[in-house]
Amino acid sequence: MIRYTIKLIKSEVDELHAIINKGSHTSQTFRTAYILLNCDEGKYADKVTNEQISKVLKVGMRTIDRIKKKFIEEGFEAVLERRPTTRIYEGKSDGDVEAKLVTLCCSEPPKGYSKWSLRLLADKMVELKYLESISHVTVRSILKKTNLSPGK
């Protein structure tokens, strides 16, 4: 396995100390700052072993290695900030599905029920083959967006 050696310059050490001592930051940023300061082999710090860092900060050895690698490969700023997600979420509902749901919601509920529930609506949408599957949470968000409530 490749060993990454961290050597911080004075400005980086000062910035990490500023993160730790003041301001509000995410727990990931604090953890990263502590790991970088403890892994520093430059002239501004005392080197601590990965095992000691792991015990004190309650993080895995692999986490320490990933932070070191990211620092070396991508730089100081990249290691402190989270990378935005690249995942694309595809919504199940479009205008047609929403219109069918609103129509269904405004219709009479099934026999034995006084009003539509979110789960009933979701099941009925699947039963009528408007969608392959839909959760009651999605039904709720669609109805909330259209200012409808199955209880009204």
DRENTOR-311087 format. One record per residue: y, x, z negated of N, C-alpha, C in turn; residue in three letters. Coordinates in steps of 0.001 Angstrom, whole numbers. Layout:
N
Y:X:Z:Y:X:Z:Y:X:Z:ALA $
...
This chain:
152
-1182:840:0:0:0:0:1244:883:0:MET $
2255:434:677:3499:1188:787:4267:1099:-533:ILE $
4756:2239:-995:5599:2247:-2199:7052:2244:-1769:ARG $
7776:1276:-2279:9204:1179:-1967:9996:1752:-3131:TYR $
10906:2677:-2827:11733:3308:-3849:13143:2736:-3757:THR $
13600:2192:-4862:14921:1577:-4926:15913:2597:-5487:ILE $
16968:2873:-4726:18055:3733:-5202:19357:2996:-4970:LYS $
19894:2467:-6042:21123:1674:-5965:22354:2571:-6058:LEU $
23391:2175:-5357:24665:2883:-5480:25475:2221:-6593:ILE $
26558:2875:-7011:27357:2416:-8151:27860:983:-7965:LYS $
28336:644:-6768:28874:-713:-6538:27779:-1772:-6662:SER $
26569:-1448:-6209:25451:-2398:-6333:25051:-2587:-7792:GLU $
25029:-1493:-8539:24706:-1583:-9971:25754:-2433:-10683:VAL $
27026:-2210:-10374:28098:-2990:-10994:27972:-4479:-10661:ASP $
27643:-4777:-9420:27494:-6182:-9022:26311:-6838:-9730:GLU $
25223:-6109:-9867:24058:-6658:-10578:24370:-6889:-12048:LEU $
25103:-5965:-12657:25510:-6160:-14056:26442:-7363:-14181:HIS $
27316:-7553:-13200:28217:-8708:-13212:27428:-10010:-13114:ALA $
26387:-10032:-12305:25536:-11226:-12178:24870:-11528:-13510:ILE $
24354:-10516:-14153:23636:-10710:-15412:24579:-11115:-16543:ILE $
25771:-10527:-16599:26658:-10719:-17746:27582:-11917:-17664:ASN $
27882:-12399:-16465:28818:-13521:-16397:28560:-14363:-15157:LYS $
29117:-15562:-15161:28972:-16452:-14022:27709:-17276:-14102:GLY $
27622:-18252:-13237:26415:-19074:-13194:25685:-18788:-11886:SER $
24422:-18452:-12031:23599:-18106:-10886:22244:-18772:-11051:HIS $
21483:-18807:-9977:20144:-19378:-10063:19234:-18437:-10843:THR $
18167:-19000:-11366:17223:-18179:-12121:16597:-17119:-11228:SER $
16420:-17435:-9959:15880:-16459:-9012:16827:-15267:-8863:GLN $
18133:-15532:-8834:19112:-14454:-8700:19100:-13565:-9945:THR $
19042:-14180:-11130:18956:-13401:-12367:17704:-12537:-12369:PHE $
16574:-13135:-12029:15306:-12409:-12022:15361:-11227:-11061:ARG $
15896:-11477:-9877:16010:-10409:-8879:16920:-9293:-9368:THR $
18035:-9666:-9989:18972:-8663:-10504:18301:-7793:-11569:ALA $
17592:-8416:-12496:16891:-7644:-13532:15838:-6725:-12926:TYR $
15094:-7225:-11950:14048:-6411:-11322:14666:-5215:-10598:ILE $
15729:-5449:-9834:16368:-4343:-9107:16935:-3293:-10054:LEU $
17576:-3744:-11130:18140:-2785:-12094:17039:-1949:-12756:LEU $
15927:-2582:-13062:14848:-1860:-13730:14054:-969:-12786:ASN $
14037:-1305:-11502:13307:-492:-10517:14149:665:-9981:CYS $
15414:657:-10288:16338:1663:-9746:15917:3071:-10156:ASP $
15839:3936:-9172:15513:5341:-9428:16700:6240:-9109:GLU $
17866:5642:-8942:19073:6419:-8663:19583:7088:-9918:GLY $
20787:7676:-9813:21325:8416:-10951:22024:7510:-11970:LYS $
22088:6188:-11704:22796:5288:-12611:21865:4495:-13525:TYR $
20561:4773:-13509:19651:3952:-14300:18451:4742:-14772:ALA $
17732:4126:-15704:16471:4681:-16193:15338:3922:-15525:ASP $
14395:4640:-14958:13276:4019:-14254:12323:3394:-15259:LYS $
11889:2185:-14954:10903:1476:-15763:9728:1162:-14836:VAL $
8516:1220:-15367:7346:967:-14517:7242:-523:-14185:THR $
6549:-801:-13091:6350:-2195:-12674:5582:-2992:-13726:ASN $
4641:-2343:-14401:3866:-3025:-15432:4768:-3478:-16582:GLU $
5699:-2620:-16982:6626:-2983:-18060:7554:-4111:-17620:GLN $
8055:-4050:-16394:8921:-5115:-15866:8146:-6422:-15841:ILE $
6905:-6356:-15388:6055:-7533:-15291:5850:-8191:-16655:SER $
5617:-7380:-17669:5401:-7914:-19021:6672:-8527:-19600:LYS $
7779:-7834:-19467:9029:-8284:-20085:9584:-9525:-19387:VAL $
9619:-9506:-18065:10210:-10620:-17320:9218:-11742:-17027:LEU $
7951:-11537:-17364:6905:-12528:-17134:6816:-12908:-15648:LYS $
6794:-11892:-14801:6615:-12093:-13367:5418:-11265:-12922:VAL $
4860:-11627:-11791:3707:-10909:-11276:4114:-9608:-10604:GLY $
3154:-8719:-10501:3387:-7432:-9847:3731:-7647:-8375:MET $
3129:-8646:-7771:3372:-8943:-6359:4824:-9376:-6139:ARG $
5385:-10120:-7092:6783:-10551:-6998:7706:-9332:-6979:THR $
7431:-8394:-7833:8236:-7170:-7899:8142:-6418:-6571:ILE $
6931:-6312:-6044:6748:-5609:-4765:7482:-6327:-3629:ASP $
7450:-7664:-3616:8140:-8412:-2561:9646:-8223:-2634:ARG $
10194:-8207:-3849:11638:-8008:-4007:12031:-6607:-3559:ILE $
11248:-5608:-3920:11524:-4235:-3476:11479:-4134:-1960:LYS $
10453:-4727:-1346:10303:-4683:96:11476:-5366:790:LYS $
11870:-6527:285:12980:-7263:889:14282:-6471:763:LYS $
14482:-5813:-368:15676:-4986:-558:15724:-3854:463:PHE $
14609:-3167:645:14557:-2037:1569:14720:-2497:3017:ILE $
14040:-3586:3383:14026:-4007:4782:15244:-4824:5191:GLU $
15746:-5672:4282:16812:-6604:4672:18162:-6318:4020:GLU $
18178:-5549:2956:19445:-5181:2350:19739:-5874:1033:GLY $
20830:-5442:418:21215:-5889:-921:21563:-7379:-957:PHE $
22389:-7844:-17:22824:-9242:-25:21665:-10195:251:GLU $
20771:-9815:1150:19653:-10687:1525:18695:-10923:364:ALA $
18518:-9912:-465:17568:-10049:-1572:18123:-10954:-2678:VAL $
19438:-11047:-2799:20030:-11871:-3852:20184:-13345:-3463:LEU $
20217:-13634:-2169:20431:-15015:-1729:19173:-15572:-1100:GLU $
18964:-16862:-1315:17817:-17521:-711:18023:-17710:775:ARG $
16965:-17573:1496:16996:-17789:2934:16908:-19297:3193:ARG $
17746:-19840:4064:17655:-21275:4343:16334:-21609:5032:PRO $
15847:-22796:4779:14560:-23198:5322:14627:-23357:6837:THR $
13532:-23033:7482:13447:-23184:8927:12591:-24390:9299:THR $
12063:-25055:8278:11200:-26209:8517:12029:-27373:9033:ARG $
11494:-28055:10021:12171:-29215:10590:11405:-30457:10163:ILE $
12101:-31350:9479:11486:-32575:9009:11671:-33663:10060:TYR $
10571:-34251:10455:10623:-35304:11448:10525:-36642:10732:GLU $
11536:-37477:10905:11547:-38773:10251:10603:-39745:10928:GLY $
10001:-40623:10126:9081:-41602:10682:9816:-42813:11233:LYS $
10980:-43071:10684:11651:-44310:11068:12739:-44057:12097:SER $
12846:-44980:13016:13951:-44977:13962:14560:-46382:13917:ASP $
15492:-46648:14768:16179:-47938:14747:15246:-49110:14950:GLY $
14228:-48939:15806:13286:-50010:16089:12452:-50351:14857:ASP $
11945:-49324:14195:11130:-49523:12994:11980:-50143:11884:VAL $
13208:-49679:11741:14099:-50234:10720:14365:-51711:10978:GLU $
14578:-52077:12239:14831:-53482:12574:13612:-54345:12254:ALA $
12423:-53835:12563:11194:-54581:12257:11014:-54731:10754:LYS $
11346:-53698:10001:11230:-53754:8544:12211:-54758:7959:LEU $
13433:-54762:8440:14439:-55717:7951:14000:-57141:8263:VAL $
13481:-57361:9469:12991:-58687:9847:11858:-59118:8926:THR $
10948:-58204:8671:9818:-58490:7788:10289:-58779:6374:LEU $
11262:-58025:5911:11788:-58185:4556:12461:-59549:4385:CYS $
13100:-60025:5447:13812:-61309:5380:12884:-62499:5592:CYS $
11638:-62258:6001:10693:-63347:6227:10071:-63784:4904:SER $
9244:-64818:4985:8557:-65324:3790:7501:-64324:3333:GLU $
7377:-64124:2021:6336:-63212:1523:4950:-63835:1707:PRO $
3892:-63036:1634:2533:-63569:1799:2183:-64576:703:PRO $
1170:-65373:954:723:-66371:-35:303:-65664:-1316:LYS $
696:-66232:-2422:359:-65653:-3714:1436:-64738:-4270:GLY $
2482:-64481:-3490:3576:-63608:-3929:4887:-64375:-3831:TYR $
5739:-64186:-4824:7037:-64868:-4796:8064:-64090:-3981:SER $
7895:-62776:-3883:8819:-61951:-3096:8090:-60707:-2593:LYS $
8710:-60030:-1636:8139:-58811:-1078:8303:-57658:-2067:TRP $
7260:-56864:-2221:7387:-55603:-2957:7417:-54479:-1917:SER $
7829:-53322:-2341:7898:-52199:-1409:6514:-51833:-870:LEU $
5527:-51891:-1739:4165:-51571:-1311:3623:-52624:-352:ARG $
3937:-53891:-622:3517:-54948:295:4142:-54756:1675:LEU $
5428:-54431:1684:6112:-54199:2954:5486:-53027:3712:LEU $
5206:-51945:2999:4602:-50773:3636:3232:-51119:4211:ALA $
2425:-51831:3435:1094:-52217:3908:1176:-53142:5117:ASP $
2112:-54073:5104:2262:-55017:6204:2724:-54306:7483:LYS $
3606:-53304:7333:4065:-52538:8499:2886:-51822:9173:MET $
1978:-51299:8363:792:-50620:8901:-164:-51648:9502:VAL $
-316:-52764:8811:-1212:-53825:9283:-767:-54371:10640:GLU $
541:-54523:10830:1081:-55015:12092:1174:-53915:13157:LEU $
741:-52709:12792:696:-51541:13692:2078:-51140:14208:LYS $
3095:-51310:13346:4424:-50795:13697:4435:-49279:13547:TYR $
3660:-48806:12548:3529:-47372:12279:2082:-47081:11924:LEU $
1690:-45811:12069:345:-45421:11677:204:-45396:10151:GLU $
1239:-44884:9490:1268:-44867:8027:2719:-44788:7581:SER $
2991:-45371:6421:4333:-45316:5835:4186:-45513:4338:ILE $
4967:-44801:3571:4885:-44934:2119:5924:-45938:1633:SER $
5699:-46426:438:6656:-47370:-144:8003:-46689:-413:HIS $
7980:-45378:-603:9224:-44631:-839:10086:-44625:428:VAL $
9442:-44465:1579:10168:-44513:2847:10749:-45894:3074:THR $
9967:-46919:2751:10466:-48300:2870:11693:-48482:1983:VAL $
11631:-47965:771:12758:-48080:-152:14007:-47408:407:ARG $
13835:-46203:948:15011:-45491:1458:15612:-46202:2678:SER $
14774:-46795:3525:15292:-47545:4682:16059:-48771:4207:ILE $
15481:-49498:3252:16152:-50706:2754:17426:-50360:1989:LEU $
17406:-49237:1279:18608:-48812:558:19721:-48469:1541:LYS $
19341:-47811:2636:20316:-47435:3660:20938:-48665:4305:LYS $
20163:-49742:4430:20671:-50968:5073:21209:-51971:4058:THR $
21313:-51564:2788:21831:-52416:1709:21026:-53698:1529:ASN $
19720:-53607:1717:18834:-54736:1490:17962:-54446:283:LEU $
17523:-55490:-358:16616:-55341:-1471:15546:-56414:-1330:SER $
14264:-56046:-1446:13233:-57059:-1297:13273:-58104:-2405:PRO $
13944:-57820:-3502:14009:-58761:-4614:15106:-59804:-4478:GLY $
16007:-59645:-3508:17114:-60590:-3386:16761:-61770:-2531:LYS $
